[in-house]
Amino acid sequence: MNAKTGLLGLLGVLIVALAACAVPTAEMAKERDRQIVDLRRQVDQLRLQVKAKDDEVKVMQTQLSSAQKMESQVRALEDRLRVMDDIMMSKAEDIAKLEAQLAAAKENAAGAKAKAKKPKAEAAPSAAEAPAKAPDAEMKGK
């Protein structure tokens, strides 16, 4: 029975050793709980960071949409400005044409007036009046 008792004793020691390894001690439980709490804190911090990034993304999306609206307004204003510039250029061309026509009309009127005065001046004065009027015409020209 000695061998049996020795084997049973060794078997008991082995069972106690296995039980000690399998059952966590109070220190191991506290360490595990502390790690769990640390992991939960990290998870909470990461969630807060994600929420902050989401809020930042929303703000940036709002800014982007307002910038896009402003860009479309600028494009519309540029288009209107181009149209107005084209109108102004065509009006300037029209004014230049009208001024040229006015100058030509004035020249034609002055030429017609000169032609109209020339035959009357030659036909109406007599030989004696012509020399008397000549100094007056020279004075008016000066």
PyMOL commands that set and color helices and strands:
alter all, ss='L'
color gray80, all
select helices_A, chain A and resi 2-22+26-123+129-141
alter helices_A, ss='H'
color red, helices_A
deselect
rebuild
show_as cartoon
